[in-house]
Amino acid sequence: MKSFVLTLIALAGLSTVAMAQAKPAAPKFEASPVQLGVVWDYSHVKDAGWMNGAGADVAFRVAKPWFGVAANVSWDRANIEQGGEKAGKMNYLTFAGGPRFTYRQSKYAAFGEALFGMGHVTQSANAGFVLDDGSTSASTTKFAWQVGGGFDYKMSPRVSLRLPQVHWQRISYGGGANDNIIKLGFGFVFGL
């Protein structure tokens, strides 16, 4: 009986040592202080329908691992239809920048941002068509802002997959006129 009790005590002691050697927590997603993102997106504009485009952003970590600033440039294009025919095209070019907040874990990072800048919109009509105002081309540059975020999955120390990136963008033309754009994108992020 004495050997049985000693065996139980020895097993209890060994199990305590084994638990003390448990695996350490996985390291957090360590991102480069500067990141370049390349994104392909699909956007929906109320009057233009679905558009496709691309964009790029650069993000700088400013303070702490969770706070940084981002700058974004994006371009989207759609065809204008009148009476079921391709009547022209519409392009949106946006430049914006602002704060980015990031939550990091071992293999992923989720971020949210609010960006402010300018949106340049151009429209052109094909031969035989005119735009709503009677002209064959028009362009304007106005204040634009967007809020949204994304999810980055770490594939290697310097490359991450961005899937998805979602933004709501607004370009204000004044007098209550504006475009509300929903952008859905995916792409890659490269640590510099």
N, C-alpha and C positions, 0 to 999 in steps of 0.2 A: 504494500500500500504506500510505503514511503517513497519508493521509486516512481510510482504512478503520480503522486503529488509533485515530485521534483520534475517530472516530465512535463506536466501541465504548466508549471511555473516557467520552465525553459521555453516552451512554445509561446506562452504569453509574452515573454520578454523578446523573443525573436520576431513575433508579429508586430510589436511596437517599433522595433528597429526597421522592419520592412516598410511600415506605414510612414516613417519619418523620411524614407527615401523615395517618396512618391514623385511622379513626374513633375517638373516645374511647369508653371503656366506658360502657354505659348507666347512668344514675343509679339508685341503689337506690330501692326502694319507700319513699317518704317518707310516713309516716303522721302524722296529727295526734296530739298528745300525749294527747288524750282521744278515744275512739271509742265509739260506740253501735251495738251489733249487734242486729238483730231477726231471729229465726230461727223457722221452722216446722219441727216435728219429728214423727217417728214413733218410738215407743218400743216395746220388747218386754219384758214382764214375764213371768216363768216361769208363774205361775198365772193371770194376767189376759189374756195374749195381747198382740195389738198395740193400741197406744193412739195417739191423735194429740193434738197440743198445739202450744204456742208458747212462746217464751221471749225474754228480752231480757238483754243483758249490757252492762256499761260497763267499759271497760279504760282504765287510766291508765299511761302510760309513766313509770317511776320513775327509772331510771338506765340509761344507755347506750340505744341504740335497740332492744336485744333483751330488756330486762327490764322487767316491769310487774306490776301487780296487776289482777285482774278480779273483778267482782261479777256474779252471775247469778241471775235469777229465772226459773223455768220452771213451766208447768202442763201436765199431761197428763190425758187422760180416756179411760175405756174402759167399755163396757157389760158388765154381769155377766149371764151366761146360765146358766139352770138348766133342764135337760130340753129344750134347744133353744129356749127362750123368753127374751125380754129380761126379766130379773128385777130389774135395778137398774143402778146405775152406780158407778164408782170414780174418784176424782180424786186426783192427786198434785200437790202444790204444793211447790216446793223453793226455798230461799234459800241461796246459798253464795258464798264468796269465797276468793281465794287467789292464789298467784303464777302469772304467765304468761310464757313464754319464746317469743320470736318471731324467726324467720329471714326476712329481707327481701331481695328482688331487685328488678329494675326494674319488673315488672308484677304480682308476686305476693308474698304473705307467708304463711308456714306457722307455726302456733303450737301449743304444747302447754301444758297447764295442769293444776293439781291444786287443786280447790276443796273447801272444808269448810263445813258449815252445818247447816241443819235441813230435814227433810222432813215435810210434813203430809199425811197420807193420810186420806181420808174415803170411806166406803161407805154407800150407801143402797139399800134394797130397794123395789121397786114394790109396789103393793097386791096382797095375796095371796101374797107371797113373804117369806122371811126369810133373813138372812145365815147363814153357817156356824155362828155362835155362838148362833143363835136370835133375835137382835135384828133390828130393822128399820133401824137406822143405827148407825154406829160411826165414830170418828175418833181419831187419835193423832198426836202430833208427836214425832219422834225425831231423833237425830243422822244426818246424811247426808253423803256425800262422793262426789266424782266425779273421774275422770281422763280426759283426752282431748285433743282438739285440732281444728284445722280448717285450711282453706286459703282465703285471700282473694285474689281476682283484681281488680286495680285497673281500674275502668271510667272514672273521672274523678278529678281531684285530691281530691275529697271523698267519693266513693262507690265501694264495692267490693262485689263479689258473693262471698258466702260459700258455697262448694260444695266439698266437704261439710264438715259439722261432725259429729264422732263422739265420744260419751262413753260410759263405763261408769260407772253410778251405783249406789250401794249405800245403802239405808236400813236401819239396824240397830234392831231392836225389843227386843233383850235376850234372854237365854236361848237364844242361838243362832239366833233367828228373824230373817230379813232378806229384803229384796227386792233382787234384782240386776236392773238395768234397763239395756238397751242403747239408746242414743238416736242416731238418724240425722237430721240436719237440714240445712237450707239457708236462706239469707236474704240480707240486705243489711247492710253496715256503713257508718255515716256518720261522717265526721270532724267533730268539733265545734270 
